Every structure is written in C-alpha cells, then in structure tokens.
Amino acid sequence: MVTATLERTELVGRGFCSEMYAWGKGRVLKLFHGWAARDRADHEFAVTQATHDAGLPVPAAYDLIEVDGRWGIVFERINGVSLLEYIQRRPWNVLGAIRQLAELHAQIHRCPAPAWLPTLRERITAAIEDSDSRESLKQAARSDLAYLAEGTALCHGDFHPGNVMLTRRGPVVVDWDSASRGDPIGDVAYTALLMRIAYLPPWSPSYMHVLFEYMRPVIRGSYVHQYLRFHEGTRSQVDAWRTPLAVARRSWRPPTSRT
C-alpha cells in the first residue's frame, strides 16, 4: 500500500462513486469517495486481480493506494470508447452492440467466481433491508428471493454499455466493485432492469434521449433474447428476479462523506 498526493494530476473522468486521474504512463488512478471508500477499493482491487488472472478481458490492477486521505486503485489505462459512446455515435448499430453486450455477459458467467466473494443473494438481501420501500414490498421481495437459485457464477453486478470499453484488443469490462457470486440469471435481470429504468448521462445528444425512450422495450427484449442464445435460462427465470431487484435498487444512494 502506497500513500501519494493528487498535486498536478489530471482528472480524466468522473462518476457517482469515484474519479479517474492520469497516473503515469499507461496507468490511471480510480479514487473513491464516500465513507465506504476503503471497503469498495479493497473489494474491486481483489476482484479485478482475480478476474484478470482468470483470463477475462479486464484491466490489470497494479496497486491499492491512499491519496489525500482517500482510497483508490491504480489500473492499466484502457484506451478506447465505451460501448455506450459507440451506440451514440452509430445508433443504427444498436442491436448489434446489444448482441455483443449479451455475448460478453455470457462469457463472464462461464467463469466460476472466487469463493471469497459475497453472494448475489446476500447483496440483494442487504439492499432490500436498506431500501426505503414499504414493508409489504420488502416482504414480497424477500419471499420471491427465497425461491431463486443460488448459483456460483461470477456476477458483475453493474453490467451495462457504459462499463464496456471497446479497444484494439477487443472489449474490456471495467468497474467490478459490485461483483458477487451467484445465479447468472440474477445478474442478467439486473442489466435488464437498468435498460428498463436507467437514464442516459446528461452529456448524451438530445436525439439519443428520445431514441432511447422509444427503443427501451426493444433494447431490453433483444438483450435478454440474445443472452439466452449464449447461456442457458428462460425469460420467465429472468422475470422472477424483478420484484427483489426493484425493491433492492431503492437502497442506492450517492456516496457521501461520513460526518
């Protein structure tokens, strides 16, 4: 573990949970914010190293460091555009891009998860309890979750076009801080949920916001259909995760500093 400073460091990206800085030749620093930053950094560092060693297309993770009192990870710098950016530049290729996304997701799910990862059901259960949903909805979510498969596959936990980078060596999957082990269909159901409810970033062209709202059902349906061509499962199994995930997602809040 190394302690460093951000002095004269270039900010190259920003998200809800972290910021990205240039960090020497061919490397970037993902610096987390929020009171749980150390736990998130530890988890993503370990998962990224494990998945990289398993041969999956992920960045190399070099070091876990503390910078100006915040925790972060030094990663290999990935040069390319996200699959989301690609779709926005070539919206006529959206269904081909969704097919690529589904095939990549199935590839991830064929990789056994490290035994030390938390289970997908544990993550969803904790999120249900932390949700601001009514107790009746929480109970319905608990009941449905109890009948869903456990599974031992590697689950990304936040798989969407913005977390897939297109590079000269092929697609690379980033942002593994929500990874778990469990039923891959649950991971697919979460991606399908994002396609149904998520909004495009504000920097997206205005025509893409209109197109996305119009195309949501087609995009979601195509993604599930394509995934089930590459991996066993059924649409009814995907739909069975809807209530637990819909309740669990209401626990998400932007990270803040502990006071």
N, C-alpha and C positions, 0 to 999 in steps of 0.2 A: 504494500500500500504506500502511495506517494502523496505528499502534500504539495500543492502548487498554487499559483495565482493566475487570475484572468487578465492581468495587465497587458495591454496591447494585443489582445486576442480578438480575432474577427468572429462575429456572430454570423453563422451561415444558415440557421434555421430555428424555428420556434414552434413548440406545441403546447398542449394544455398542461402536460406534466414535466416538460423538460425543455432545455435549449441546447442547440448544437453549435459548437465552436470549432474553427480550424485549429488543429493541434499538431503542428509539424508536418513534415512531408508524408502525404498519403494517409493521414490519420485525422480523426475528428474526436471531439470530446462531447459526449452526451451528459449534460449536467442536469440533475433532477432538482425540482423544488417541492416544497411541502414538507410537513413534519415526518412523513414516512419515507423520505428520500433514501435513507440508508438501506432500508429493507428492500425497496424497489431496485436499487442499484445492485445490491448483493444478489438478488434473485435473477435479474436479467443477465448479469455477468456470468453466473454459473450456467444458466440455460443456454446462452449464446455459445459459450465454450463447448458445452456438451453436444449441441446440435451441429456445430461446425465440425467437431471431431467425428460425428456420425456420418458426415458427408453430405449434409443438407446444404442448399445454397443460402448461406447466411454470412454476414460479415465476421471476420476474425475479431475477437475481443482480447485486447492486449493487457489492460491494467484497470484496476479499481482504485480511484484516487479521490482525495478530498481537496477541493478548490474553494478558497474564500469561505470556508465553513459549510460548503455544500458537497454532496457526494455525486460522483459521476463515473463514467466508463470511457476508456479510450478504445475506440473502434477503428478498424480499417475504414478508410474513406471510400464510399461507393459512388462512382461517377455514372450518372445516368439520370433518367427521369422516372417518376413513379408511374405505375400503370394508370392511375387517375389522371395524371397530366397527359399521358398518351391518348386516353379516351377523349379528353377535352380538345386535343389538337386534331383528332381524327374520329369524331363521333359516329361516322358511318361504319367504323370498325368495332363498335361497342360489343356486339355479340361475339366476335372473335376474341376480343380481350377477356370477356367473361368466361369463355371456354378455357382460355389459358389460365385464368384465375382458379377455376374449378379443378383443372388437371394438377396444378401446383399444390392446391389444398389436399387433394387425394395423395400426392406424393409425400407430403408431410405426415399424413395419417398412417402411412405404411411403416413409419419409423416408431419403434417401441419407445415409450417415454422413460426417462430415468426414474427409478423407484422413489427417489427422494422428493420428486415434485409433488405439490399438493394435488389432490384430485379435483376434477372439474366439479363434481357434486359438492365437495367441501367449499369451493369458491362460490358456487351458486347459492348454497345454503347460507353462508355468511352474508352474502349480498341481499338475500331475501329478508333476513333478520334486520339488516341495516336500512331496509327500504322504508320510504315514507308512505307506502301503500296501506290501505285499510287492512285490518286484521283478517277480515273474511277473505280478501285476495291473497294474503300471505298464507293462510291455511290451505287454500286451493292450490297454491304453488307448491307448498310442502307435500301435499297429498300426491300431486302429479309427479313430483321429483322422486318420490319414494319408489315409484314403479318403473323408473327409467334405468337403462343399463349403466353399469359402472364403466367398464372398458379400461384398457391400458395403453391406448394410443397417445401419441404426442399431440396436444391441442394447443394451438397458438393463442387463442383467447381474444384476439382483436384483428382477425384476418379480413382485410378489405383492400381495394385497389391502391389506397394511399400508402399501404405498408409493403407494397411490392415494387422494387426498383428494377427497371429494365436497363441492362448493361450489355457490354460487348460479349461478356461470358455467359449471358443468359439472365433470367430473373433472379433477384436476390430478395429474400424476405427479412424485414427488419422489425424492430420493436417487439421483443419477446418478453416483456415484463409481466404479461398476463398469462404466461404459459402454464399448463397443467397437464395431468394425465387423466384420460377418461374415454368416454364414448365419442368417437369422431363425429357421430351424427349430431351430438350436442354442440360441437364446435361449428358445424355446418349451419345448424339452426340459428346460432348467434350471428353469423355472417348474413344469413337470410333476413334476420330481424333488422340488422343495420341497413340493408338495402331497402327495407320497407319504411324505416322511420328516420334515417340519418339525413342531414342536410349537407350540401356541398359547402366547401370553405367559401368565405366571402369574396376571396380573390378570383373565384371562378367566373368566366364570362357569363353575362346575363342570359344568353340564349341557352347555356348549359343548365341553368336552374330550371328553366321552363321545360327543356327536353327531358331532364331527369325526372321531374314530377310526372310528366306524361308517360315516361318509359319505366317507372318503378316496377309495376307488375310484370312487365316483360323481362326486365333485367333479373328480378328475383326468381321468376319461374325458369328462365334459361339457366341461371347459375345452379339451381337445385337439380334440374334435369341433366345438365352436363356432368355435375359431380357424381350423380348416381350411375352414369355411364362408366366412370373410372373406379368407383368404390361401391361395395355392396351397401344396400339400405333401400328404404322406400320413402315416398313423400309423407305417408302417414307417420312414420317414425320421426321425420323432421318436424312435423306439425305438433307432435306430442310434447316437444320442448317449449312450445310457445308461451304457455302461462308462467312456468318457472322463470324463463328468461325475461319476460315482460315485466314481472314484478322485481326481479333482481336488478334490472337496469336502472330502476328508480333509486337505487342506493348510490349511483355515481354522482360525485360532486367534484368540481375543480379543486385541486390540492391547494391548501393554504398553509402558511407558517403557523406553527404551534405558538400560542401566546400564554 
